[in-house]
Amino acid sequence: LPSATAVNLFHSSASPLSCPANCAPKRPRPLAPPSSMTTKMTKWLNGPLTSEQCSLIDAYWRATNFLTVGQIYLRANALVKEPLQGDHIKSRLLGHWGTCPGLNLLYVHLNRIIREQAANVIYICGPGHGGPGIVANAYLEGAYTERYPEITQDNSGLDLLFKQFSWPRGIPSHVSPDCPGSLHEGGELGYCLFHAYGAALDNPELIVACVVGDGEAETGPCATSWHGNKFVNPKRDGAVLPVLHLNGAKIGGSTLLSRLPHAELEALMVGYGYAPIFVEGSDPAAMHQLMASALDSAFAAIHNIWHAAREHGETARPRWPMIVLRTPKGWTGPADIDGVQVEGTFRSHQVPAAKAKSDEAHLRVLEQWLHSYRPHELFDLATGKLRADLRALAPEGTARMSANPHANGGELVVPLRLPDPSAYAVAVPAPGAVDAECTSALGPLLRDTFKLNAESNNFRIMCPDEITSNKLSAVFEATDRVAMWELGPSDAHVTREGRVMEILSEHSCQGWLEGYVLTGRHGLFPTYEAFCQVVDSMCNQHAKWLKATAEIGWRRQYPSFNYLLTSHTWRQDHNGYTHQAPGFLDHLATKHGSVANIFLPPDANCLLQVSRDCLASMHKINAIVAGKHPMPQWLAMEAAIAHCQAGISEWTWASSPALANGGEADVVLACAGDVPTLEAVAAAAWLREHAPHVRIRFVNVVELLRLRTPELHPRGLSEQAYAAVFGTNVPVVMAFHGYPTLIPGLVHERPNPGRFSVHGYIEEGSTTTPYDMTVVNKMSRWHLAIDVLKRVQGDSHAALRAELESKLEHHAKYIWDEGVDVPEVVNFRWPAHKVDPVR
């Protein structure tokens, strides 16, 4: 493609399955190497930029490219004022050059738009390994020095800027939290557009420029993320400007989209609902004008869409602009090294001239490469400062993309107004006396959270088509699902103004909510427990971001990311084995204690209190596990509040009466989760009646990670508080919602961790009865009672254990014959006449 031309901005009349007439197929060819790597341009092509603007923008772009290369290679002699020597080169060359020139080109041209239009823009860099380019821009804008005063705008500051990159105890090679202006590291590919759309929601003046790398564009999540444009309401939301950056290669070969014929690629973007603008070429003289023209057209289109919706009431789904930017991989770098082509190939992906420290030929290639940017024309060699006329190209203050407060969303947080959970409490006259659906009780609290924050517009729910299924429909009394497509007469609770975002893609829900909270807003992600593991890796990346930003002084805390895991493992007796998977708890438990919390409320009132606390919290990932089926309710609201504050506490009403006056228990019967609590309570009731001499302390765990020591989790129980509930040498039989192996990992630094005998999900079950799920996984009340009796010293309790074994045999026969659980299980009630309801 010798020189680029832009195609039509809008294809509003084109069918998603057809290609516009001007979209003739073209066979993709490698881009020609730039003609101006080492020569000074004297003539600029015609376009929206004057010759002077072109010259200045090109100089600024060269400066960013120079700083990018310098960061990857140099530890000294930053402006190459003396001949390069091996001592100037880092011993370990780490970084990625190939994508950076294109990223830098977009950045400098966005700066022009920001200055001319007073635009509010942030930059999300999907190819996160382009970190040195984004750092270079933040440095030239001055924001980097403002955040890190030791990185001064002079020769010594340049030396330190270069040395610290990919250096021990320095900065990472990606667009990490250390980088001003970053809210997306891009270390794992596929999620940048999700974050961009999440950031744009409810930010009516914000434009998010989001670069999608062509390697990233091959990922499954990215393929779905293009559909974010169907959920953006131009009347109240900002805009996302996707920039698909095709440089043709990944780390070891070509990329899929870069090899598509032009017509097919355009049809793909049109089919996604965009109006693509193509900017293609390798000659900077042409590319500066083309990029300027493309951005002028794209920003004009965005403002036209906003104006039509906000001033004229246009409700049709708009066709938002996007840019396809095709440039050579490693543009402006060495054309070939050792007789092998580098520029325009995968060989420029990371570090060309990789032997520069030890090989004289590679060192001279690097030296020529650095001099090709003519740093003496860009910087004052005596001081190291960028030329004043180039500094003037950058926006000022918070208009700079590296200083925009939306990219440090904690600066913009409006606290969420939350109702009092007590107003929604389930009346519990005595433990187990009434049944309720826990998530049904939560729905009205979420409904009123929407109402209380209607003016701030800072609360959303992202959910994979499961609001109704998960018994949260009360929210539709305050809001609706949002959709910008044409609505039909059968659509229920769907409007363009809705604040519930439903799409059958966990990746989309996770990514949108991440972008939303990272820009200072609040939300909830309810989902089936089993399928939350689809986003394990995304959760991992978010946890790392939170942990890293908490250690950076200028970063502000973000609202927490809140999961509601429902339709959970123990009540997937109807959907069967594929829907039985509590492993997300194991995944989250591995995250740093400063950011991760797991809650297993045993009943509705605890769920109300826990949910309120999670929605109010900051800088955490909170996972709440709650069922949606009718279950016994154990605690009145006052007791539930106290229990949730403690995190782990004894339920004295379920403990043996013999312990009421003190003394040591023979065994601790513990539980965590709603079904495990029911089974543990039922076991305690049976043992109280049939083995009253066994002194049982009953303990419920609502905040799982408080089992950890305070050294591993800031909310871990103190040594004294832990001993008060679990003792120090007493055997512990525990019914647990998840995989049993998780608990030993949490208590391994506690006294005598081997005394825990944990019952939980052990990968057994299929389509069966609810109670049989606990039986086949050996977590039933009868299995728990047998285990308790085994651990009491001095009596084998053989007869009692045999009775319980016979119950298990009867259960197996009964469910086969009748298809339902035995009446003894279905009709169980805690013996309320023995309970003091106040305790």
N, C-alpha and C positions, 0 to 999 in steps of 0.2 A: 504494500500500500504506500505509494510514493509520497503522497501528501494527503492529509485528512480532510474530509468534508463532513459537515453535519447534516443528518437527514431531518425530515419533518419533525417538529417538536411534538405535535399532537396527531394521533391517529384515532380520533374519537369515533369515526365511522367504520373503522376496520374491524372485521370479525376477528376474534381471538384466534381463529383457526386459519386465517388467511394472512397473506403478507401484502403490505402496501405496494402499489405499482412501482414506486421508485426504489424498491428494495430488491434490485436484481441480484441474482446469485453471483458471488465472486469467490474465486478459489483463493484461500488464505495463503499468503506468501510471507516469508520472514521480512521484518521491517528492515529497511536499509540502514546501515550504520550512520550515525550523525556525521555531518560534514564539518561540524564546528567544534569538535572536542578540543582541538589545540589551536584553532584559528579564531581571530576576533571578528564578530559579525559587524558588518558595516551597513547592511541594507535590511530593513524590516518590511515584511509584507503588509499590504493594506488590511485594515480590520478596525475593530472598535478602539484599539489602543493607538495613541500617537507614537511616533518613533521614540520620543523621550521616555514615555511610559514603558514601552517595550524594553528599552535599554536598561532602565532602572529595575524593572521586574526581573529581567534576565540576570542582572548582576546580583540581585538578592537571591535568586534561585541558585546561582553558582556558589554564593556564600554558604547556603544551607547544604549543598552537595559537598563542598569542601569540608565543612564541619562534620558532616556525616562520615566521610572517609577518615578524617583525622581521629575521630573517636574509636573507630574500629582498629586502627593500626598504631597510633602514636602515643608515646608516654612522655615525650619531650620534643622541643623544636617545633612547636605547634604551627607557626606560620611559615615553616620551611625557609627560614632566613639564612640557614647554612646548609651545605650539602647533607643529604640524609645519610646517617650511619646506622649500623646495626643496633647501637645502643639506644637510638631514638625509638626503636620498634618494640612493642610489647612481646614478651616471650610467648604468651598464649593469645592467638588472634581469634577472637570470638565475636560473632555478630553476623548480620545479614545485610549485604549491600544491595542486592538485586532489585528489591521493590522500592527502595528509598527515593530515587530521582523522581518517579511518578508521584509519590506521596508529597514530596517537596514542591513539585509543580502545582499541585492542587492547593496546597497550603498558601503559597504566596499569592495566588490568584484569588483565593477566598479573602485574603486580607484586603485586596483592592475593593471587593464588593462591600466588605464591612465598613471600610472608610467612606466609600461613596454613598452608601445607602443607609448608614447607621444600623446595619443588620445585626441581629442577635444570633450568633452562630457558634455552635460547638463542633468539634472534629472528632469523630470516632474512627479509629484506625483498626480495621479488621485484620490486616497483615501486621500483627503486633510485633513481629520481629523487625519491623521497620523502625524500631525504637530510636536508633541514633538520629534518624531524620526528624522525628517529632521533638526529641530533646534539642536538636540544633535550632529548630524554629522557636521553641520556648526560650532558649538562650538569647537568640537575636532579638526577640520581643522584650527582653528584660525581665520576664516573669521568673525565669529560673534563678537569676541573681537575687530577686526579691525573696524567694523562698529559701535560697541557700546563699547567704551573703558572702561566703568564702569563695564562691565561683564568680569571681569579679569579671567585669567587662574590660579586661586588659590582657596582657601577655601571660601573666601568672595565672589568671583565671582560665584562659584557654588551655594552658598546660594541665591544670587540674581537671577541667571539663573532659579533656581527652583521656587522661590517665584513669579516671574513675570508672569509665565505661567498661563493663564486663571485667571488672578488676575485683580481687578479693576485698570484701567489705565496702565495695563501691556500689554501683547501680547495675541492675539487670539489663539484659540486652533487649528486652521487650518494652512496650509502652506501659511500664509498671506504675504502681501507685506513687512512686517517687516523682513521676513526671508531672509537672503542672499541666493542667488541662485534660488529663486522662481520666476517663471513667470506665475504660475497657482495655484490659491488658492485651488481649489477643493472643495469649500464650497457647490456648486451645482454640482451634478454628471452628467457625460455624455460627457464632452467636451475635455478631456485631449488629446486624439489622434488628434483631430482637431488642437489643439495648437501645438502639436509636429510636425505634418506635415507642418503647416504654418511656424514654426521655421526652419525646414530643407530646405525649398525652397530657392534656390540661395545661400545656405551656403555649398559649396562643400566639406568642410572638417569636417563638424559638424555631430556628431552622437547624436541623442536625445533618451535617454533611458526613456521610458514612461510606468509607471506602471498603469495598468487598474485594478481596484478592481472588485471583482466578483459581488458586488452589483451594481456598476456602469455599468458593462457589461449587466445588464438587461434593461438599458434605451434605448429608441428609438434612440436618437442621437448617442449613442455609437455604436449601431448596424450598422449605416451608416458610422461611422468614420473609420471603418476598410478599406473602399475602398480608402482611401487616397493613398495607395500604387500604385494605377493605374495612379497617376498623378505625381509621383516623377521620374524625369529623372536622372539616375545615372551619366550622363555625366556632369551635371552642379549643381545638388542638393546634399545635404547631405543625411543622412539616418535616419530613425526612427526604433528603436528596441523596439517594444511593448513587455511588460512583463505582461501577464495576471496572476494576483495574486489571486489564488483560496484558500481562507482559510475557505470556507464552510458555512459562516454565515453572515447574516446582523444583524441589531439591535435586531430582535426578532424571527429569524428563519433562515432556510437554504437558500442558493442561487441556482439559476437555473443551471448555468453552472457547478457548483461544483458537481452536482448530475448526470450530463450526463455520460453515459458510455465512457470509454476512446476512443473507436473507433469513436463514434459520435462526441466527442469534437475535436479529431484530424481532422476528415473529415470537420468539420465546419471551422477550421482554414485553412486547405488546400483549401477549397472552396473559402475562402476569398483571396486566392493567396499567402499565407505565407508557409514557411517551419518551422513547429513548432518543438521546442526542449523542451522536458518535464523534469522538475526538480521537483521531488516529494519525500517527506519524512519528517521525524521529528527528525532523529538522526543527530545532528550537525556534527559528524565525517564523515558521508556520504555526508551530504548536502554541506559542504564546497567544497569537491572535485567535486561534481556534478555541483555546480554553477560555479566553476572555469572552468570546461570542457565546459559547455554550453556557457559561455561568450567567451572563446577562439574560439569555433566553430562559434558563431554568428559574432564576429568581423572579423574573417577570411573570412566568407561568404560575409560580407559587402565590404571588401577590394577587394575580387575577383570580385564582381559585378562592383565596381567602375573601377577596372583595365580593365575589359573586355570592358566597355563602353568607357573609356577615351583613352585607348591605342590601342584597337583593333576594335573600331567602332561597337561593338555589339549593336544592336537596339531592340532585342527581349525583351519583358517585363520580368524583372527578378522576381524570387520568393524570396522575402526578408525573412530573418530569423525572428522569434519571439520566445519568451520563455513562456511556461506555468509553472508557479511556484506554486506548491501546498504545503502549509505548514499548520499546525494547527492554528486555530484562537487563539490568545493569547499565542502563542508558548513561552515556557520557563516560563510562569506564573504559578500561583497556579493551581494544577491539579483539586482540588475540594475545596469548601468552604461551611461550614455548611452541610457537607454530600452530596452536590450536585456537579456534574461535572461542571467545569468552562472552563478549557483549552480544546480547540477543539470544543467549542459550542458558541452559540450566547451570552452566559452570560459573555464572556470575551470581548465583543465588546467595552464597555466603561470603567467602573471603577470597577474591581473586588475588593473585600474587601472594599465595599463602606462605611462601618461603622467604618473605622479604627480610627477615632478620638474619638469615644465614646464607642466602643466595644473592650474589651481587646482581645478577640479571633481574631477579624479581625486585630487588631494592630499587634499581634504576627505573623499572616500570612504574613502581609506586611513586617515585619522585616525579617522573614526567606526568603521571596522572594528577597528582596534587597541584603541580604548576599549571596544568591545563585550565584550572579554574581562575588563574591569575589573581592569587590572594593579595598581591601587592596593590591591585586596583580596588580591592574591597575593604581592606583593613589598613589602618595607620600602622605601619610596621614598627614604629618606635613605641607606640603605646599598646597596640593590640586592639584598639577600638574599631568597631564597624564605622564606615563612612557616615557622616551625618545625614546625607541625602537618602541613604539606604535605610537608616534607622527610622526616618520619617515615613517609610512605607508601611510600617507596622501600626495597627490601631493602638489606641491608648487605654489605660485603665482596664476596667472589666470588659471592655469591648474586645480585648485580645482573647483569642481562643484559648490561650494558655492561662488566662486569668478569669475566664467566665465562671461565675459562681455556680452555674448549672453543672459544671464539671467538678465541683466540690460541693455536692448537693447538701451536705450538712449545714452549709451556710444559709440555706433557704428553708429549712424545716419550719413548718407551722405545726405545733403539737396537735395531735388528733384529739378531738373532743369525744369523750367516751361516756356512755350512760353508766349508771350504777348497776352492777350485776344483780344486786338484791331485788331490783324491780322486776326481774324476770325469774325469780327463784321458784323452784318446784317445792310445794309444801310437803315436808317429810315429817309426819307426826312421830314416827319411830323408824329405826333402821329397817329397811326392806319392806315397809308397810305399803308402799305405792310403787307402781311402775311408770316409766316415762321414756320417751325417745330423746336421747341427749342432744342430738343435733337439731331436733325440732325446737328444743328449748333455747338453743343458741340463735336460731334464725331471727327472732324479734330483736335481740340485742344488735345483731349486724344491721338489721333494717333501720334501727334508730341511730346507729353510727352513721349511716348514709345521710339521714335527715339532719343530724347535728352538724355535719360537715359540708352541707350543701353549698354554703357560701364560699368555703375554702376550696371546694372541688379537689380534695387531696386524698381521697380514699377510693380504692377500686378492688374488685374481686376478679381474679383470673382463674378460670376453671375449665377443665376439659369436658364440657357438656354434662355436668353432673350436679348442678345446683338443685334441681328437682329431685333427682335420684338420692341425693344425700340429705334430703329433708330440710333444706335451707330456703324453701320457696317464700318464706316471709319477707325476704329482701325485695321481692317484686311488688310489695306494697309501697316501696319507696323509690325504686328505680327499675330499670329493665336491662335486658341484654342489648348490647350495642351492635349494630350492623349498618353498613353503608350501602349494601346491595339492595336491589328491588325487593320489597316485602310482598308476601302473599297473604291471602285471607286466612290461611291456617296458622300463620305465625302467631305465637303467644308470647307476650312480654318481650317484644323486640322493637326497639326504636333506634333512631339515630342519636338520641340523647342518653341512652342507657350507660350504666357504669359497671355492668357485669360483662366481662369479655369471655365468651365461651368459644373454644375451638378444640377439636379433638386432637390436640397436639400438646403433650406435656412440655416439650421444648419451648413452644411459643409462650405458654403460660409462665413458665419459669423465667424465660428471657425478658418478656415484657415487664414482669414484676420486678426483676432485678433492675432494669433501666428506670423503672418508676421510683423505686426506693433510693437508688443511687443519685437521683436528682431531687431527693428530699421529700418524697411523698410516702404514703402508707398503703398497705394492702394485705390481702389474704389469698392463699392458693389452696383451695380445697381439692382433694383428688382421691381416687381410690388408692389405698395403701400400696397394693401390689405394684401399681404402675408408676408410683413415684420414683422407683428405681430407674426409670427411663432417664431421669435427669440427675442421677448420681454425680456424674462428672461435672455438670454445670454447678451443682451445689458445692462441689469441691472447689471449683474456681472462685465462687463467691465467698466461701469461707476463707480462702487464702487472701482475697482482696480485703476482707474485713480485718483479718489479723494484721496484715501489713499496714493498712491505713491507720489502725489504732496506734501504731508505733511511729507515726509521722506527725510531728507537732502541729503543722499547719493544716492537716486534714481535720475535718469536723465529723462528728458521728452521724451516721445515717439511721433512718428508721429501720427497724428490724424486718427481716424476711420471715414471714409466718406461713407454715404449712399446717393444714388441717387434714390429717390422714384418716379417712373414714371408709365405710364399706370394707372393713378390715378383715384380716385373715380368719378370725374365729367365727365370723358370720358369712363366710363364703362357702357354706355347705351346699348352696344351690348352684353357684357358678362353677365350683369345683377347683381342681388342683391348680390350674393356671392362675387363679386369682388369689392364691394363698402364698403370700410372700412378705414377711415383716422385715426384710433385710435393710430397709432404709435406715432403721434405727442403728444397726451395726455401722453403717456408713457414716452417719452423722456423729456417732460416738467417737470416731477416730479423729474428728476435727479438734482444733485447739480449744481448750476449755474456756478461753476468754470469749469465744463467739458462739458456742453451740449449747443448746438446751433441748431437752426432751421431756415432754409432759404426758402422763398417762392418767388422766382424770378418771376416777372410778365411777362417777355419776354426773348427772346434769349440773348440779350446783357447783361442783368442782370445775366442770368444763366452763361454766360461765365466768368464774373467777380467773381461771388460768387464761382464758381467751382475752379477757380485759387486760390482764397483766402483760401478755405477749404483745397485744396491739399498742400498748403504751410504751413498750421497751424500745431501746435504741441499740443499734450496732450488734445485733444478735441474729442467729438463725434459730428459730423456734419451731419445733415439730410437736404438734398436739395430735394424739391418737384418740379417737372417740368413735363409738358405734352409733348407728342410726336406728337400731331396733329397740323395741320396748325392753327395758332392763330394770331390776330393782334399784331403788334410790336409797342411799345409805345415810347421807348427812343433811341436816337442816343447814340453811345458808350460813348462819353464824359459825357453825362447826366446820363447814366447808372452807370458809375464808381462813380460819385458823389452821386448818390442815394444809391448805395450799401455801400459806406463809411458812409453815415448818418444812414443807417439802416431803418429809418422811415423818410419820408419827404413829404411835400406838393407838389402836382403836380399843379403848378399855372395855367397851360394851361387848366386844367380840372375844376378848381375852378371858382366860379362866377366872371365875369368881375368886378362886383361892389367891390370886395375885392382887386382889383389891387392897389388901393391907400390907403390900410389899412382899419381898422375898424374890428368889431367883426362879426363873422359868426353867422347865425341863427342855423346852424347845420353843423356838420362835417360828411362827407360821406367818410368812410374809407374802405379799402379792403386789403386782404392778400391772394395771390394765383393767378394763371393765369386766371382761369375761374371766380373767384370772381372779379378780376380786370376788365375783360371784362364786366361783368354785372354792376358793379358800374360805369364804364365809360359810358355805355349805359344809365343808369339811370340819370347820371349827364347831358348827352346830352338832354334827354327828358325834364328834369326839366328846363334846360336853355331855351328851346324853349317854354314850356307851363307854367312855373312858374318863369319867370325871376326875380321876386321880391324876391325870396327866395335866401338868400346869403349862398352859400355852399362853405365850404373849403374841397377840395378833398385831401385825405391823403392815401398814399400807404405804406404798411408795408412789407419790404422785409426780415428783420431779426426779427423774431417774438418775441424772448425772450428779445429784447430791450424794450418791454412794461413793463418789471419788473423794480423795483427800483434798483439803484446801490447796495443797501445792499443785494439784493437777487440774482443779476446777475452782474458780473463785467462790462458787456457791456450795462447795463440798462441805459436808457436816464436819464439825470439829471432832476431835477424838472423843471428847466427853459426850457430845450429843449422839455420836454414833454408838458408843457403848451403852447409852441409856436405852436405846431401842433394840439393838442387836446383841447386847452383852459382849463379852470377850471370848468366852469359851463355849457358849451355848450352841448346839446345832441349829441350823437355820434351814427350814424347808420353804422354798419359794416358788410360787406360781407366777410366771412371767409371760408377758404378751408376745415377746419375740423369740429369737433363737436363744436357747439356754446358755450357749457358750459366751454370750455377751457379758453376763453378770460376773463370772470370774475375772474377766479383764477389767471390770470397774472396781472390784474390791481387792485386787491383788496386793495393794499396799496397806490394806487394813489387817488387824490382828487375826491370825488363823483363818485365812480366806478359804482354806479347804473344807471348812465346816458347812459351807453352803451346798445344798442339794437343790438344783434348779430344775423345774419342770416348765417346758415351753414348747414352741413349735419345732418339731423334728422332721419336717418334710413328709408327713403322713396326712392322708386325707384325700377325698375326692367329693363327688356328689353324695351326700349323706345327710344325717340329721345334725342340728346345731350341737347337741350334747355329744354326739359321737365324734365330732371333731376333737373335743377335749379328751375323749377316751383313747382314740387311736394315737394321739400325741402324748399320752400318759400324763395329762395335766388335769384329769377329772378330779372331782371332789374325793372319789374313792381312791384314786392313786395317791393323792396328797395325804389322805388319812392313813393309808398303808405306810407311806414313807415316814410320817410322824411317829407311828407306833414302832417302826424299826429302830428309830433313833433314841427312844427312851430306854435308858439303862435299867437293868434289873428285872425285866419282864419281857418275854418274847411276844406276848399278846397274840399267840398263835390262833386262838379261837376267833378273835376279832378280825384278824387279817383274813382268815378263811371266809368269814362272813362277807367281807368286802369283795374278795375274789369271786364269790358266788354272785354278788350283785353285778359284777362286770359280765359274767357269763349270761345272766338273765337279760341284761341290757342288749347284748349282741343278738340273742334270739328274738327279743321283742321287736327291735327295729326292723329286723328282716320280715317278721310276720305282719307287723302293723304299719310300718313305714313312718312312724313317729316315735318320739322319745317316751320313755316310761313315765307314768303319772307321777311317781315319786320325785322325779327331776323337774317336770313341768310345773308341778304345784308347790315346789319348795318355797317356804317363807321362813325368815329368821324368827325364832320363837320370841315374839315381841313382849310377851308377858314377863320375860326374864330381863328385860332391858330397861335401864334408866335412860330415857330419851334425851336428857340434858347432857349426858357425857358423850 
